[in-house]
């Protein structure tokens, strides 16, 4: 009979936090509809940047600022 080698424990590496997210990803993270994110962008309450081919990206820092402010 062959013996099965014991597997070495793999250390879990923490997930790498991204610098920016798509509008849909930002909406999913905040638990809102993506159109709500577009409205925040239009009102100037959320800054974005453009990636290749014109895709809108929401910086992680902007999402953090948004969560720390009152939107009234």
Residue, then its C-alpha position, 0 to 999 in steps of 0.5 A: x500500500x502506498x502512503x499519501x504524503x501529508x499536505x503542508x498547511x498553506x498560509x492564507x494570504x489576505x486578499x489584495x485590496x484594489x485601488x478602484x472598482x467599476x460602478x457595478x462593483x462599487x454598487x454591489x459593495x454598498x448594496x445599492x443599484x448601480x444607477x444610484x452610484x451614477x446619480x452620486x457621480x452626477x451630483x459631484x458626491x463621488x469622484x471617478x477616474x477613467x480607465x482604458x477605453x473610457x470605463x469609469x472607475x470609482x477609487x477605493x478612497x472615494x468609497x471610504x469618504x462616501x461612507x464617512x459622510x452624511x449624504x443629506 
